[in-house]
Amino acid sequence: MIIAFLLVVLVNGETISDNRMLFKSVYRCNEFALAIEEGRMAPKNKRYTKNQNITAYCIPRMVNQNTTLFE
């Protein structure tokens, strides 16, 4: 077993993500969570207003070593 980080996305309080959104690095997972919450369209796109009905965060999960993880 290894540790991975699951990206959880909620829209209007309803979870729309699934258990396949696993990342190898918590930092990379948090990059996606922040981009989703801020509504960024590109990596350099700076948007400073948070979407009020979208929440995204990462939680640690133990997974099998052969599980596919995003880099």
Secondary structure as a PSIPRED ss2 file (coil, helix, strand):
# PSIPRED VFORMAT (PSIPRED V4.0)

   1 M C   1.000  0.000  0.000
   2 I E   0.000  0.000  1.000
   3 I E   0.000  0.000  1.000
   4 A E   0.000  0.000  1.000
   5 F E   0.000  0.000  1.000
   6 L E   0.000  0.000  1.000
   7 L E   0.000  0.000  1.000
   8 V E   0.000  0.000  1.000
   9 V E   0.000  0.000  1.000
  10 L E   0.000  0.000  1.000
  11 V E   0.000  0.000  1.000
  12 N C   1.000  0.000  0.000
  13 G C   1.000  0.000  0.000
  14 E E   0.000  0.000  1.000
  15 T E   0.000  0.000  1.000
  16 I C   1.000  0.000  0.000
  17 S C   1.000  0.000  0.000
  18 D C   1.000  0.000  0.000
  19 N C   1.000  0.000  0.000
  20 R C   1.000  0.000  0.000
  21 M C   1.000  0.000  0.000
  22 L E   0.000  0.000  1.000
  23 F E   0.000  0.000  1.000
  24 K C   1.000  0.000  0.000
  25 S C   1.000  0.000  0.000
  26 V H   0.000  1.000  0.000
  27 Y H   0.000  1.000  0.000
  28 R H   0.000  1.000  0.000
  29 C H   0.000  1.000  0.000
  30 N H   0.000  1.000  0.000
  31 E H   0.000  1.000  0.000
  32 F H   0.000  1.000  0.000
  33 A H   0.000  1.000  0.000
  34 L H   0.000  1.000  0.000
  35 A H   0.000  1.000  0.000
  36 I H   0.000  1.000  0.000
  37 E H   0.000  1.000  0.000
  38 E H   0.000  1.000  0.000
  39 G C   1.000  0.000  0.000
  40 R C   1.000  0.000  0.000
  41 M C   1.000  0.000  0.000
  42 A C   1.000  0.000  0.000
  43 P C   1.000  0.000  0.000
  44 K C   1.000  0.000  0.000
  45 N C   1.000  0.000  0.000
  46 K C   1.000  0.000  0.000
  47 R C   1.000  0.000  0.000
  48 Y C   1.000  0.000  0.000
  49 T C   1.000  0.000  0.000
  50 K C   1.000  0.000  0.000
  51 N C   1.000  0.000  0.000
  52 Q C   1.000  0.000  0.000
  53 N C   1.000  0.000  0.000
  54 I E   0.000  0.000  1.000
  55 T E   0.000  0.000  1.000
  56 A E   0.000  0.000  1.000
  57 Y E   0.000  0.000  1.000
  58 C E   0.000  0.000  1.000
  59 I E   0.000  0.000  1.000
  60 P E   0.000  0.000  1.000
  61 R E   0.000  0.000  1.000
  62 M E   0.000  0.000  1.000
  63 V E   0.000  0.000  1.000
  64 N C   1.000  0.000  0.000
  65 Q C   1.000  0.000  0.000
  66 N C   1.000  0.000  0.000
  67 T C   1.000  0.000  0.000
  68 T C   1.000  0.000  0.000
  69 L C   1.000  0.000  0.000
  70 F E   0.000  0.000  1.000
  71 E C   1.000  0.000  0.000
